[in-house]
Amino acid sequence: MQDAQPNRRSFLMNTTAAVATTASLSLIQNAHAAGSDKLKVGLIGCGGRGTGAAEQALTADKNTELYAMADAFEDRLEESLSALKSSPVAERVAVPKDRQYTGFDGYKSVIDQCDVVLLTTPPGFRPLHLEYAVEKGRHAFIEKPVAVDATGVRSVLASCEKAKTKGLSIVAGLCWRYYAPRVETMKRVHDGAIGRLIAIETTYDSNGVWDPRKKRDEVKSEMEYQMRNWYYYDWLSGDHIVEQAVHGIDTMGWAMGDVPPVRCFASGGRQARIEERYGNIYDHFSVVYEYEDGTRGYHNSRHWKNAFSQVKDYIHGEKGMCDVFAPKITGPNKFAYRGKKTDMYQAEHDHFFASIRGGKAVNDGLFASRSTLLAIMGREAAYTGQEITWEQAFNSKQQLVPTKFVWGDLPTRPVPRPGVTKFV
């Protein structure tokens, strides 16, 4: 994967582009995608999220067809295809055997043949796949997070900048940015409804995700074992703070106008999920982000079974408080959303295809990259036990993803130890 270097100053300081997509959402979110030309859609990564994204893409634009699919594993592709053929969009699922690709390079065959691609593999592959999609001039939906390390973030930024010059739409799967109730509520926060921000509190405490799917004696290689159980390896998922809790961290970034913090410090570890089968990721994180204006962001996330769970975000200001999930605002400018609620997963695809049909490309690259790096920054602060600045996070030389993908042996990074693991 290329260690691409975008304009560093624009990433660190410029916020205009980061909020442009959200600001324009109200203008086209209800637009019906039109146009006489059928769009060929390609799906790369055939898990549950990819299957859902394919159905939402075909729902967003009636003049589309699912034309090609790729996954590392044939059984996952077949399961996805079977589900889609039983879905409401089944009549536009046209993927014969000769357009079904498996292995590490199948993504190229899909991108080569399609107009629009859905990149929904484990996050470690995202920068590589997006780079090729943009090179070939394809519009791309990219699931969150956009990368698992700073090297990948810089690659995605470079690809998104290149996409702008080609008039390509890049929409990221940070779906809350497309949820109408939250869009309206966050606009009020930005307009000063709760005054100057003091603190942002994001919590993603859950029972975790699926348990490891395969044992080592059920697969042919270590590479297959880790990919089958991808969530539990940092090079594939980025750890759960990056793969899942990035939604809450993105809310913090959004509230701050996508201006990055100055520094963060954190703690984390493995308390409940300690067995070797859980790979090398943590099961809990706690991070404090410090901003130049004095605002602090507090993030907590964990994967503990049979424990209290809560997924909530609160924004505290001098004049009130915003309960982001309600959504409502307390204080002198009291507000509670009473309008129509939308399916945020569908809304992001409606927005995506409307931009393609309308010839007005959207590009989520900047805010999606910043939010991903915020999560990576918190992870590395916990892994190392060190204070990490935004400058350090962006310039990190860490590259978790292998330089070559082959079915065979694969070394595993040890579980990080704060105070021992070094920041790269």
N, C-alpha and C positions, 0 to 999 in steps of 0.2 A: 504494500500500500504506500502510495507516495506521500511523503511528508510535505504537503503543499503549504505555502506561506501566503495567506491573504494579506490585505492591507491591515496591519496590526493596529494602527491608530483608530481606524473605522470600527474595528471590533471592540476595542476597549472603551471608546468614548462616544461614538455616534449612536444616538438612540432613535433617530427619526425612522429609519427603515424598519427597526424592530417592532414598532407599534403600528406601522402602516397597514398591515393586513387586518388587524383588529379594528382599526379606525374605519376601514372601508367595508367591513363586514356588513353593516346595516344597508349598504348600497346595493349589494348583489346577493345576499344570502338567500333571498326568496326567488331569485331569477331562475326560470326554467331553462335548462340547457337545451338549446335548439341547434339547428344546422343540418344540412342535407348529407354530409359525409359521415359514414359509419366509422367509429373509432374502434380500433383493435386494442383491447386491454390485455395486458400480461400480468400474471401473478407470480411473484418470486418469493417463496416462503409460504408453505401451505399448512401452517398450523391453524389453530382456532381463530386467532386475530386476522390472519391473512384470508381465511375463508370468509369471515365476516366483512372484511374490507372489499373483497370481490363482489359480494352481494350488494353492498352499499354503493359501490361504483356503478354497477349496472342499473341500480335503482335511480341513481342521480341523473343518468342520461339514457333515455330510451333507445337512442340510436348508437348503441355500443354492443360489442360482443366480447366475451372472454375467449381469447384466441389462442393463448399459449400459457403453459404453467411450468414451473420449475421448483424442485425441492431437492435437498441432498438425499432424501430417502423416498423410494418408490411407494412404500406403504402410506406415508404421510400424504403424498400427492393423491393417491387413489382415494383415501378417506375424504380429503377435501373435495375432490371432483364429485364423489358420490353425494356428498352433502349439498353441493351446489346444484346438482341435477335434480334434487328433491326440493329446491327452494323456489320462491316466487319468480325468480329470474331464470329458471331452468331452460326456457326456450332460446335464450341467448348465450348459453354455455356451449361453445363449439370448440372443444379441445380434443381432437382425435389423437390416437396413440403417437402419431409422428410429430405432434406438437407438445408432447409431454417429456420433460427433460429432468434427469436426475444427475447427482454428482455435484462437484464443486463448480464446474464451468457452465452448467445449464442456464444460468442467468443471462449469459451472453446471447444464447440462441433466442431466448424470449425477447430480450431488448431489441435484437436485430430485426424482429418481425412485427413489433407492436408500435402503436402510436403513444400509448399511455402505459406506464408500468407502476405496479404496486409493490413496494419494497418492504416486505414484512418478515424477513428472516430474523434470527437472533441478531441483536444490535451490533455485534462484532463485525458482521459482514457489510453493514450499511454503507460506510464510506466507499468501499471498493465498488459496490453495486451502483451507488449514485454517480460516482465518477464516470463509469462506463455509460450509464443512461444519458447523462448530460453530453458526453462526447458524441453519442449517436443522435442527439437532438430529440430526446423523448421527455415528455412531461412526466413528473414523478410524484407519487404519494409516498412519503417516507414515514414509517412508524417511529414513535418515540422509543428510546432516546436515539439521537442521531449517531452516536459513537460510544465507545467505552473508555477512551483515553484521549489525551490532548492532541496526540498525533492525528487521530481520527477526526476530532473536531476541526482541526485546521484543514484537513482534506475536504470535509463537508463544506466549510466556508468557501474554499476555493471553487468547489463545484457549483455552489449556489451563485457565486459571483459570475461564473462563466454562463450559468443558466440565464442570468439577466441579459447578457449580451445576445443571447439566442432567442429571447422572448419566450422562454419556457416557464411553465408554472411548476413550483415546488411547494407542496402543502405537507406539513408535518402533522403527526398524530397526537399532538398536544390538544386533545379534543375540547377541553374546557374553554379554550379561546374561541370556540365556535358555538358555544351554548348560549342562546339568546338571553336567558335570565342573568347569567353571569356577565355577559358583555355589557348589558345595561347597568348592572350594579357597579362593575368596575369603572365604567365611564363616570359615574357619580363620584366614586372615590377619587379619580383623577381630576375631577372638576372641583374638588375641595369639600365634599360633603362631610368628611370627618376631620378636616383640617390637616395640618402637617402630620405626616406619619411618624409614629414613635416606635412601634414594634409590629412585627408580623409573626404569627404563630402558625406553623403547619405541622400537622400530625398525621402519620400514616401507619398506625399500629394495627396489624392484622394477624390472622392465624397463618399467614403464608400462602404459598401456591401449591401446586402439585408436588407430591413426593417424587424422588428419582424414579424414572420409568423403567430403566434397564439395569441389570447387574452385569458385572464384567464378564461372567461366563456365558452371557446371552448375546454378546456382540463379538465382532471379529477383530477389533483393534481398540486401542486407547482413544484414538481420535473419534471413532464412532461412539464409544462410551460417553465421552464428554459432550459430544454434540447431541446425543439422545437425551442427556440430562443437562442441557445447556444452561439452565437457570442457575446452576450451582457452581459455575466457573466464571471467574471475573473477565476472562478474555472474550467470552461469549455474551454475558448479560451485563457486565459492568457492576455486578452486585445489586441487591434489591433497592438500595437507595437511588441508583441510577436507572434501573429498568422500570421500577414501579413508582417509588416515591418521588420521582421527577415531576409528577403531576403537581404535588404540593409545592415543591421547590419552584416550579414554573409559575405558580400563583404568586409566590413571593417576588420573583423577577418581574412579573406583570405589574404587580402593585407598585413596584419601584420604577416603573417606566423603562424596565430592562436596562437600567444603569447598574453596572456590576458593583459588588461590595469591594471594600479595600482588602479585607482579610477574613479568615475564619479559623476557628479551632473546634475540635470535636473529640468525642470518645465513641467507642463501639467495640464489638467483639462477638464471641460465640458463647452463649449461655445455655440455650435450650437445644440448639441444633448442632450438636458437637460431633456426631458420628462421621467417619471418613466418607460415607456415601453422600454427605452434603457438600462435597467439593471443598473449595477454598474461600467461600464467601462468609460474611458475617451474618448474624441474625438480629442485630440491633445497632442503631446509630443515634447519636445526639449531637447536633451541630449548632454553633452560634456564628452567625454572619454579621460582620460589622461594616456599616456604610459610612461614607465620608461625611454625611450630614448628621450623623449620630443615631440614625435609625438602626435597630437591630432586628435580625431575623432569627427566629428560633425554630429549628426543625428537629422532629423526633420521629423515628420509624423503627418498626421491629416486626419480626416474624416469629411469634410465639403461639403455639397451639394451646388451646384451653385457657387462654388469658384474655383479659379485657381488650376489646378492639375498639378503635375509634379512628375515623378518617374525617378530619375537620381542618378548616383554615379560618383564622381570624386576623383582621387588620385593625390595629389600634391607632387612633389618631388623637390629636389634642381636643377635638370637639365631639368625638363619638367613636363607635366601633362598628366594623362591618363583619357580620357573620356570612362568610362567602358561600357556604353551602345552603343557607336558608332560602335564597339570599335576602338579607335585610340589613339596614343600617339603623343604629340607635343614636340618640343625641338630638340636638336641635333640628337637624335636617333628616329626621326620621323617614325611612323608606322601606317598603316591603314590595317585592316584585309580585305583581298580580296578572301579568300578561301570559301569553301562550308559552308553554314549555315545549322544547324541541328535543329530538334525538340528536345529541351532539355528534355521535359517530356518523350519522347520516348527513348532518349539517356540514361537516368538513368536506365530504365528498360532493355535496351539492355546490358548495363554494368552489371547489376544485374544478369541476366540470363546467360551471358557469363561466369561470375565468378563461378556460380553454375555448369554449364556444364564442365568448364575447371578445376574444382577442385582447384581453386585458390581463396579462400574466400577473400572478401573485407569487410571492417568494417569502416563505417562512424561515429561510435559512438563518438569519441573524438571531432572532429570538430563540429559535429552537436550539441553535448551537450554544448560545449563552446559558440557557437553562440546563442543557446537558452538562456544560462545563461547571456550572454551579454545583450540580450533584457530584460530579467527579472530584471537584475541589473538596467538598465535604467528606467524601469517601477517603481521599488521600490524607486529609487531616486526621481522620480516625485511624487509618491504617498505620500511619507513622507516629502519631502522637505529637505532631509538630503544628505550629501555626503556619498556615499557608496563605500567601497573598494572591490576589487575582493575577498579578503579573507572573508569579511563579507558576500558577496553575496553567495559564495560557501558554507559557513558554516551555512547559515540561516536555522532556524528551521521551517520556514513557510510551512504549508501544507494547501493549499486551497481546495484540493479535499476531499470530505467526506470519512470517513472510511467505511461507508456502503452505498450501493445503494438500495433504496426502493422507490416504488411509493407512495408518500405521501407528508407530509409537509417538507419544506426545508428552513432553515433560509438563508437570503441573507445578505452578508456583505454590510455595507453602502458604498456609494460612498466615496473614500478616500479623506481626507482633508490634504494638506501639512501643516506641523507644528503641526498637531493634530494626524494623523495616525502614529502609531509607527512601526519602523522596527523590525521585529521578527527574 
